[in-house]
Amino acid sequence: MSSNSTGCPVYWNSAEFDLTACGRHILFDTGLPLLILASSLIYLSHYYITNFNHFKHPTLLFTPQEAQPLLGNNVQESEYYDDADEGESASVEHYGSTTDASVSKGELIKRQHFDIHSLKFTNEDGSPHGKTLMVYRNCAERSKLITEEFILIGQFLLHLAVFSMSSLNSEWSNDNSAAVRLGFWTYFLAIGTLRLLNINNTWLFYHKYCPNLWANSTFAYTLLFIVNMILTRSFVVNDYANSFTSKYYLSQVIISVALFLLTWTSTIGDKPVKLYKVGDMIPSPENNISLLSFSIYDWIDPMIMKAYRSGITTSDIWSLRDDDYAYVVLKKFEDFKTSSRFALKLFKYFKGLFGLQAALTILESFLMFAPTYFLKKLLEYVQAPEKTPTNLAWFYLFLMFFLRLTNTLCFGVALFLGRRICIRMKAIIIGEIYSKGLRRKMAVNNKSSSSSSKSDSEETDDKNKEDAKGKESLDDEQIRDIGGIINLMSVDAFKVSEICGYLHYFVSGALSSCISIVFLYQLLGWSALVGAIAIVALLPVNYKISLKVGDLQKKILGITDKRIQKLNESLNSIRIIKFFTWESKFYNQILDVRSEELAALKTRLLVSVGGNFLSFLIPTFVTILSFSCYIYIEGNVLTTPVAFTSLSLFNLLRIPLDDLAYMLSFVIQSKVSLDRVNDFLDEPETSKYEQLSEPRDANSPITGFQNASFAWDANSSSDFKLRDLDIEFKQSKLNIIIGATGSGKTSLLLALLGEMEKIKGKVFLPGAANARSALIPDPKTGLTDSVAYCAQAAWLLNDSIKNNILFAAPYNAKRYKAVVAACGLSRDFEILEYGDATEVGEKGITLSGGQKQRVSLARALYSSSKTVLLDDCLSAVDSHTALWVYENCITGKLMENRTCLLVTHNVALSVKRAQWVVVLDNGKIQLQGTPKKLLEDGYFGDDKLIEAAILNEEDTHVAIVEDVEEEDENEVTAISVNLVSNRRASHVAGPRGSSLPYDIDNNEEELQLERVVSKVSTIATRVTTTADNGETDAPVHNLIKEEAKAEGVVSLDVYIFYAKRFGSYFIWGFLLALFVGSQIVNIGQSWWVRRWAYDSESGNISINLFGTTKVFSTGTVMADFVSNEKLWKSPMGYILTDDHGASLHNTAFYMTVYTGIGFCFAFICCFRDYMVFVQGIEASNSIFVELLDKVFRAKIRFFDATPIGRIMNRFSRDIESIDQQLAPMAQGGFISLIVTASTLVLIVSITPAFFLFAVFIMGMFYLIAVFYLTLSRELKRYESISRSPIHQHFSETLIGVTTIRAYGDEHRFMRQNLDKIDKNNGPFFYLWVANRWLHLRVDTAGSFVTFFAGAFVILSVNYLDAGLAGLSLSYAISFTESALWIVRLYAEVEMTMNSVERLQEYLDIEQEPAQFVPETQPPKSWPSKGEIEVKDLSLRYAPELPQVIKNVSFNVESTSKVGIVGRTGAGKSTIITALFRFLDPETGHIKIDGIDITSIGLDALRQAITIIPQDPTLFTGTIRSNLDPFDDKTDVEIYEALRRVNLISMDEFNALQTIAQSTVDNNEDSGENVNKFLDLDSNVEEGGKNLSQGQRQLMCLARSLLRAPKVILLDEATASIDYNSDAKIQQTIRSEFGGSTILTIAHRLRSIIDYDKILVMDAGEVKEYDEPWKLVSDQSTIFYSMCANSGELDTLLEEAKGAYEKKHGSA
């Protein structure tokens, strides 16, 4: 270096790799301390300037009480304190402060429901989410601080002596370095002293006024350590003026190492460490570790050792760091202020972590080339030992080792930060999607490609939507079905969060490319730039390919959505599919979508293979181009060093560019997912809170409508609308809403709840906009200003009955028992083995329709709401239960002071106590008023029952109560119930301070209720021993089992299972040949370059070229240039051979052969990739098809005990993993294995002694892999099974979103979602920490391989030439990296094989009997008579469960009609399902026309009989596809069926030729709603949720009419239909099915009173079986009491007698 203004001629001696004397004084002794001091002072200045206001008004961060240890031992002193509510008041203030004038009142109310700031960070029971464990410095930490202080004092004294004593500072007498160093150590002594004064972490002044001094010291000591390490050799070998100087420098090296170790092994920071403890989980130790521990990930060692020794359970997985919990992350994200859209806001929010990742990546990119440089220097030493000192060679080797290790640390921390970004981003995306699902509008505009109807299948509203003809395109702007929304959460959220953990690769790729080009230019001159430009020129091609892949990915995701939706719909409707033997139809429909998905996957594969072909050809193309310029134009001779160094550098350039293209492809795919999420988040939201917060005027009702009109889609002319509603419901009274099926009754309730789109007017419902968590009870009544809602189709949680009733409200034993009694559940709890602890299963599958409805009713009754909306809650229960519920629940003591709105078809029962009646007709108010007024106006006609109910209300009531008391008297137990027992204090998420007094006056009503409730006490005592203490009990029996998790290593059987489906022995052999062949061709190409260069150097090339040639060491030939993330793509070096008989060839010959080998290599690799991917897809599809068949043929009990979300997780995420991940990962691992094996052969052939060392290293790799795999496989399994509850809970929420909004209980469900996200993020995060643990240790082992291989070369320098040394070292490095990828990819393969294992588990589920039994196949005309014989039949749901049907016997004659009645849970529906062989007899048999149904195939049986089920099930499609799924019927037949069930009128049927046009034309003028059943192509949405419950039932009835079977089973098929329509339909059934045998389960006794026989069941036994007249005329029969309790006794007697006389008179 030339002289400069400082007077120092040269700072650095490159030959000696050392500072000169003046360079050491200026740069090391003076410059470095000044740099550190300046950095520290800048940091301190910035801290104090930015915190100036804080110091003016300081806040105590730690109170003196916190300084007192609560727990203590010889390791640490700790203190627990509860900070769960920390910031809650601030949150409320934050929310309250957003009173921007531009924000509407409705928007503010909506924020109270959905804003994360209004949600407290608590558990569901109200207790704090977690506690903070304060950890103070223990003895070891204090000792380190004291040691540091002593060292600093020593340094201060030493430098004071050097500064003041001329005899010691002769080395530095001519400069100011001694003064600078004295000032430096004085400064850090002051910092060290301040830290020492805070040795116990309790000095308040330090915490208030001092910045992070630990970081200050650590930065200084680390920088000193790095520089001292680099200059250590200089201090050892250099001669100094006196011995003190040498000793001084060596002492500084030792002291810098000591200070570095002290700070790097001390706990990070000077403040007490906060560990966040959640429940019984072990808190994450991440905050309580040292910097060294953080860098090498040894803090996860305890979990690894636990997994290795005994395996781990969920309780062994640590909790997350406090700032990684979903609540905290979402709250911070919402606090992040930006006007950007969601996608951009995400990236802005994480810009800090992205920036840190980028900084580490930049450092890593430079460090990646450092070992290359030092290896080159080392090989130059081998080539010419006399030119380089041996100590310098050893120094190069040590630097190569440490810098490679540092590179690994930087790379690892960057990826670790990426995983932290990943879990936080996943929490944000899933949390936002879930919150949006709660806020989402139930119907969206049809002007979009897609429309979302109601996201709540419980909402059985009477509405019609604009007909959507044809199938929707895959790129719809809005996602309409539950399956598609769940796919956003399961697939899209994962893709986006996953890619964001790797965005720093863009920085690495760009920087590495630039560095490679610089090195290439130094090697080849401008010829290198030609090759580099060629690579860059091909980038647009890669980009276009990436765009095409992105488009295909979007298409694949759309098809996957479609498959998921079809699967979800099929599994949710599996009972109806089995009833109608539609398994094959839905099976084929799903396979058709699957075929479409596979075709798209293969198309994407072909595009990707095309891109890979280009990628494989680029090295050959670029090499030929550059070498041609180098040889022909520049006139240089191609030597071995130039050839192989160029190849390595071009490969190093290609790999980051490939990474960029590869990452670009994934970023584009992820952008598709992010756009889908973004579009979903932009969908319209509910206007409920704006509607319900409008100001009142003088004429506004308290509860009701004011000149209001509503629609589900105001922009659709054919959409169902409620028009001109003016209703004022009576406060604290019973109001009933009646009308024909489809008249708009449910829609009216939903409009009142604000769920419909308001066209005009106002709607008022007190308390409907209040959040449940903010409710304050009325001190007099205990009621709160809120709404309870009971939907027509009961929505229940997958929980116990008790928890469904409580719905997270405070438990009051007295009130609970009263509610159970009032809802008629006492008897049910006696029948159910586990009483109210029984799990209801998914969608209440374990309960009958009546039980589900009454549990839902009990939830509304138990609530503290002043307003109760009940949607036809009496339809699913039998007559006497309906009467009981009406008397004791709807009009009982518990409903006092509450406004009740009841939608009902049972007018005769409901009208007698009603204060207001609203009659609807086609969306308009036909009549409204008091019952007497409507009676006087003649609305009820001459219905004597209704007239009697209205006129004789009180007398009827007394008579019924007396009757009920007589019936129950014998069943009353002697145990009384204390109705004034104390309610425990509760912190559950319910109304604050809610206290619902249930003090009943000591009168006859109290005595009656006490007698009723007393029955429940025995059940409560049997089921829960702590009920009186108010404790909510965990279910004794779990129907839904915990998801199974395999233990230990994925078994060999799973691999064999997959291998058999992957391909035959021939396929496996052929693929093996391709893998080995590609590696041989790859090595052959490198060998050909060696031959080319050897012949060029030997003069065997015919063209004689002249020019100067630069000499390079072969040390630049090494595999370290190969990116460790893309190892299997790199050329594997060359075989060093001597060829003495080479023929004379020209350069073109070598180029042609090289190009040919390159094309051959590219073709083999691409064909190999294509084969692997195609076979992988075929294997996946084989598993999918078999799984689908097994699931469709599974017994119904499997679906009762397995949540649909769990099954769907198999069909979504697990199938996707096998489709797209397993084969590529297995391929990468196998290539790494071949590369490792071939490398080992080459190294051992050159240096045989290395073999023993390689065996030792492989042993190390094996141990590392064993420890890693024992933990990673378990965490992967837990991560998989913790994913299902997220989807299941979300699906449950989407179905019941209207009920959740009605109760204002959004906070609880949001909290549950966040909790499930955390439970999934825990194993996911620690899985990737374990991954970093593995990577660091394997790379460290690899660094040792390189180090010892280099040491071996240095020791053998006298008899080893540079070529062999370079080859040995280069392949030693590639050997270790290949071994790393074997471990990594094997682990990935095993984790993905976990998906195969989970799918294989479902291939062993219990199957139904054979679909077809040829030996016993009945004739096609069977059954010709319809005779049914049930003999000694006993049934149970599972071997371990009690009998539900006990020795039942009865016969049904041909063409007779039998009504089946009994209490809810008596076994009526079980008998019906037994006819379909959902349960096979334990004893006895069922015969139809003399054939035992267990002897024939299921298809023959189920096609011969038909059922109209209690829960009507419809599918996505059209009216035609639902009524005639196999296109067997003509339009006329379908319309005729619709007419028979009154869905279209006779006039409409007769006018079908012109009705479509005239209806549309007249609609806009008349303002009438269009009958959508006139168009068979009208859209039917998922589950039929755009139809009312009654319309759905009628559709199912019409479907059965079209089949015209000989045996028909009706399971409460007309429960949701008005009485007039029911009467007409019953007449249709009698006339149309006169030649059929009919079994009807009915709650409306009038509908079966004229049947041939009545079967009365109770507790699984037949109690009575005879003709209706005979049973009802005998007052001792159960049937008579049922008729009497129904309130219709006289009518029933009259009709039964008439039917009996007609039948026998004709006889």
Disulfide bonds with the S-S distance in Angstrom:
Cys8-Cys22 1.71
